[in-house]
Amino acid sequence: MATTPDQERPTLSDLEQAVARVQSGDMAAFRQIVEATTDRMFRLSARIMGSLADAEDVVQEAYVKAYQALSAGGFDRRSRVDTWLYRIVTNTAIDALRTRKRRRTQSDEAIEPEFDGVAPAEARVALVEIEQLLGLLPADQRAAVALKALEGLTSAEVAEILECSEGAVEQRLVRARATLRQLGHEA
């Protein structure tokens, strides 16, 4: 009997079991966690970073942090595994944006789409447009918009990932919309 993609994708229970195996010393089980979550984590990172190359760096760094935390017993299971990973990726991306902003100079050129033959040209152009709009926002608002509007998470999930209240998430979204409206764009 053939399996469907949904049957091949590990369930939350599978991820929890993989975490337990990593925490008990089976470091090879981390590969299952990475394979099950890479697409979502990369998509989130790309939306926050606005660059596929930067997104890849962020995701790799986030997985290193997650691996180190798991092997040191740093995941206390107060949240779901995927929520915990979203938090690590989001925080790593926000840190990377802050670093990028500090390094950016007045002479930086506009962001141009990267054409590597993997993603369609339209996807690259769309990513640049999203980056330009999101780039107008502070990092915390940018992360809230990416998680809520682009990833489709609930306000409660976004609040857990950003480690703030749901009201703070909604306030960040309101401020982001106001900023974009003020600049002539609709959020």
N, C-alpha and C positions, 0 to 999 in steps of 0.2 A: 504494500500500500504506500502510495506516495505521500510525502508530508507537505503541508502548506507552510508558507513563511511564518504564519502565526504559531504553528506547532514547533518550528525550529527555534523561535525566539524564547530565551529563558524567561521564566516567570519570576515575579518578585520573590517567591519562595526559593527558586533556584539561586537568585542573587544572595538572599539571606544565608543559604547553605554555603555558598562560595565564600562569603564573608567569614562565616564560622570556621571554614576550613583554613582560610588565610590566617585567622587569629590563632588557630591551633598549630600553626607552623607549616601548613601546606601552601607555600608561596606560589606554586604553579596554578592554584585555583584563582589567582588574581587575573589570569588571562581570560577566564570566563566572564568576569565582571567587565573587563575592558571590551571584550567582543560584544557583550550585550548592550553596552551603553555608549560606545564610541560615536555612532551616528548622531544621537541626540546631543551629546556633549559637544561634538564638533559644530553642529548646526547652531547651538546656543553661542558658542565662542565666536563663530564667524559673524553672527548677528551683532554681538556686542563689539567685537574688534573691527569689523568692516573690512577685514583682509584675511584671505584664506591662509596665507603664510603665517601671519600673526596668530590666527585661530589655531593652527596646527601646533605652534609653539606653546600656546596657552594650555591646550588640552594635554600635551605631553607633560608639561610642568605640573598640571593638576593631577594627572595620574601618578606621577612620582610622589606628590604630597599625599595622595590617598593611600598609596602602597606603604609609605613610611608610617602613616597614621595607623593603618590596619595592623602592620607588623609590630607596632609599639603598643597596641591595645587602645588606640586613640578614638575609635568609633564606639560610642556607648549605646547605639541602637535606639536613641530617643527619637530618631527620624528614620524614614525609609532610606534604603541604600541609594536609590536614584536621587532623592531629595538632597541627601548628604553630598553626593557627587555634583549635583547642580550648584550647590553652595560653594564647593571648592573651585569649580570652573568659573563661576561668577566672580568670586573674590580674586582669583588669579587674573581674570580678564580686567577687572577694575584696577588692580595694581598695575597691570601692563599698560592700561590707558593712561594712568597717572604718570608713569615713567615716560611714556611716549610724549605726553603733553609737556613735561619738563624739558625733554630733549628737542622738541619742535622749535624751529626758529622761524623768523619772519620770511626767510628765503625758501622755505619748503615749498615744493611744487604741489599742485593739486594731485589728489589720489587718482591714479589711472587704473583701469581694469587690467588684471593680469591674465594673459591668455596662454595657458599651458596645454590646451587641447583636451583637457579632462572635462571641464564644465562648459556648457554651451555659452556662447558669447553673450546672449541675452541675460543669462544668470549672472555673469560677471558684471554687466552694466547695471543690473538691478541691485547687486550687492554694493556697488559704488554709490548708487543713488541712496540706498538705505544708510550707508556709512555717512554720506554727506548730511542727511537729515539728523541721524542720531548723533553725529559729531557736534551738532549745535547744542547738545544737552550735556549737563554734568554727568559724571560716571554713574552716580546712584540712580538718576532718572533714566539714563540709558539702559541700565540693567533691568529696571522695573518694566520699561516698555518692551524690551526684548523677551523677558520671561512671560509677561502677561499677554501682550498683543501678538507677539510673533511665535512664541512657543505654546501659547494657549493654556497656560497654567492658571489656576484659581488665585484669587487674592490671598487666600490662606496659605497656599503653597509658596507663592512669591514671598510672603512675609516670613515664612519659615526659612527659606533659602537666604533672604537678605538679613535675617535675624532682626526683624523689626515688627511692629504691629501692622495689622491689616490697614488701619487708618493711615499709617505712615506710607504704605504702598500706594493707597488711593491718592494721598497728597502728592506723592512723587509723580503719579500719572497725570494729575490735574495740572501740576506745574509744567510737566513736559508738554502737554497739549497747549497750555497757554504760551509757552515759549515758542513753539512751532507756529501757532496761530499769529502771534505777534510778528513773526518773521515772514508771514505770508504762506505758510504751509499748513496743511490739515493733518492732525495725528489720527 
